[in-house]
Amino acid sequence: MSAENQILIEVFPRYIPDQSKPSAHKYAFAYTIKITNTGTIPAKLLSRHWLITDANGKIEEVRGEGVIGKTPYLKPGEAFTYTSGALIETSVGVMQGEYTMRSDSGENFDAQVPQFTLSIPRTLH
């Protein structure tokens, strides 16, 4: 990725107890993601690709256009924040993925989402 195409991704996951049902192996998590264009030219988010892995090794792959129905266009220095969720069968799991972006120069590039952990708080184990 060139210096002009730089995207910073920050992730803030949390457990949602009122949407979870541990007795049925359903654990709900929300995650807020902040996408910041730290490059020198504008870029638009086109699509997402996720790998969600639970503690049993079950992997769910998710692909789709945009995020939460939007394809944000970010000028240098601008950020877009959204919240979404995941439902897994174990009390801990991990997510990772990438966003496909298109810069104003017409170049497509991937912005990597660093792996993050979905885990219920220790006080709830």
C-alpha positions, -999 to +999 in steps of 0.1 A: +000+000+000+014+034-010+018+063+014-012+080-002-034+050+006-032+048+044-062+037+065-061+034+103-086+009+118-095+009+155-118-017+170-137-016+203-156-049+210-180-056+239-202-084+251-240-080+250-255-101+278-292-093+272-289-106+236-269-137+246-282-171+258-252-191+271-274-222+278-281-223+241-245-216+231-254-181+218-230-153+227-237-118+212-210-092+208-210-057+194-180-040+180-175-003+171-150+004+144-134+037+136-119+040+101-096+069+096-080+080+063-044+088+073-033+090+037-030+119+013-059+112-011-096+104-006-108+068-006-142+051-006-150+019+013-164-006-012-167-039+006-159-059+037-146-094+043-146-110+078-134-142+093-151-149+126-137-178+146-151-192+178-133-212+205-143-245+188-125-235+157-157-229+137-151-202+111-178-180+096-168-160+065-188-128+058-185-108+026-206-079+015-208-044+001-200-015+024-206-015+061-241-012+077-255-003+043-230+025+037-200+030+015-183+059+033-161+083+013-132+096+034-110+126+026-076+127+042-080+132+080-117+121+080-130+092+100-161+070+099-174+052+129-200+024+130-212-003+153-222-038+142-223-072+158-215-109+157-232-140+173-209-170+181-214-203+199-186-199+225-178-173+252-146-163+233-137-159+197-117-137+173-125-116+143-102-103+115-107-091+080-103-062+056-121-035+038-116-030+001-111+006-006-109+027-038-087+058-039-096+088-060-067+078-083-087+047-092-066+022-073-083-005-052-065-015-020-072-035+011-073-019+046-065-047+071-086-050+102-063-062+130-074-094+147-095-086+178-110-108+206-146-113+214-148-124+250-173-122+279-160-103+309-142-124+335-168-115+361-194-134+340-175-166+334 
